[in-house]
Amino acid sequence: MLSAAERHEKPAPARGGLASETAISPEPDGEGLAPDPSRMAAKAVIALRHHPHLNNVLTHISGSNWTKLEQALTAVLDPSTRPRDLPPLARNLLDLLCADRGVTGRIMKPYFHEWLALALPAPQAERIIANTVRLFAQVGQR
């Protein structure tokens, strides 16, 4: 049997681990200031689908509609989003990304932060995390 190298294939990422940085990294906008939220969400969804538990939970909460999940994540990642603009699925995602509640929240938050750290320069990743925390706090105040 031929090895992956002999077949000219990339080895699969470790089960539940992050895929390689180059395979999932979002690209910043033309000025390099911030990534486009929709492109960022699309690439984040790819990374989240690589994790067995998160893939299962997100499939369930989105009703197997990954396009809907990507749209909800785009809303969460867009710094101009106001709490009243968030659909229920986006509120659920925001809770998973920020609250540290339940098994899934305790897995998803560090997984997402690690992905951001691999995918973006530190200031951009920190800005996205700060924006999601701010939005989560605003949703909690409503």
Secondary structure as UniProt FT lines:
FT   TURN            4..8
FT   TURN            15..16
FT   HELIX           21..24
FT   TURN            30..31
FT   HELIX           37..49
FT   HELIX           52..61
FT   TURN            62..64
FT   HELIX           66..77
FT   TURN            79..80
FT   HELIX           83..85
FT   HELIX           88..98
FT   HELIX           102..119
FT   HELIX           122..141
//
